Amino acid sequence: MAEALDPKTKELVGIAAAVAGHCQPCFVYHHKTALQFGATAEEIREAVELARAVRGAGDRHMDEFVVRRLSGDASANSAANE
């Protein structure tokens, strides 16, 4: 089966996943490999910024959930049981 993503794109996804997952060794590996596959500094920065935005949204949603949960919000209780 042919792969849908080219190697450079896979490494950019790896960089984004490493940033979102807080994995420094993963970032080092994927950054080095992305450069070897021809990724530019701008492409890497874009992948990093996208991951930071996604991670930030998840962090904000978690913070809001915790506040609702601690305040006894019934919707937070039902969401946690799903």
C-alpha positions in Angstrom: 0.0 0.0 0.0 1.4 3.4 -0.9 1.8 5.9 1.8 -0.3 9.0 1.6 2.1 11.4 3.4 5.6 12.1 2.1 8.5 11.7 4.6 8.9 15.5 5.2 5.2 15.9 6.0 5.4 12.9 8.4 8.3 14.6 10.3 6.4 17.9 10.5 3.5 16.0 12.0 6.0 14.3 14.3 7.3 17.7 15.4 3.7 18.9 16.1 2.9 15.8 18.0 6.1 16.1 20.1 5.2 19.7 21.0 1.6 18.9 21.8 2.7 15.9 23.8 5.5 17.7 25.7 8.1 15.2 24.5 11.6 16.8 24.2 13.4 13.8 22.9 10.7 13.3 20.3 11.0 16.9 19.2 14.8 16.6 18.8 14.5 13.4 16.7 11.7 14.7 14.4 13.3 18.2 14.1 16.6 16.6 12.9 14.9 14.2 10.6 12.6 16.9 9.1 15.7 18.9 8.3 17.2 15.9 6.6 14.0 15.6 4.5 14.2 19.2 3.4 11.9 20.9 5.8 12.5 24.7 6.1 12.7 26.6 9.3 9.4 28.3 8.4 7.7 25.0 7.9 9.0 23.8 11.2 7.9 27.0 13.0 4.4 26.7 11.4 4.1 23.1 12.7 5.2 24.2 16.2 2.8 27.1 16.2 -0.1 24.9 15.1 0.7 22.4 17.9 0.9 25.1 20.5 -2.5 26.5 19.4 -4.1 23.0 19.6 -2.4 22.3 23.0 -3.4 25.7 24.3 -7.1 25.1 23.4 -7.0 21.7 25.1 -5.4 23.3 28.2 -8.0 26.0 28.3 -10.9 23.5 28.0 -9.4 21.4 30.8 -9.0 24.4 33.0 -12.6 25.3 32.4 -13.7 21.8 33.1 -11.9 21.6 36.4 -13.4 24.9 37.5 -16.9 23.7 36.7 -16.2 20.3 38.3 -14.9 21.9 41.5 -17.9 24.3 41.6 -20.3 21.3 41.4 -21.6 22.1 37.9 -23.9 19.2 37.0 -22.9 19.4 33.3 -19.3 18.8 34.3 -20.4 15.7 36.2 -22.4 14.3 33.3 -19.5 15.1 30.8 -17.1 13.2 33.0 -19.3 10.1 33.0 -19.5 9.9 29.2 
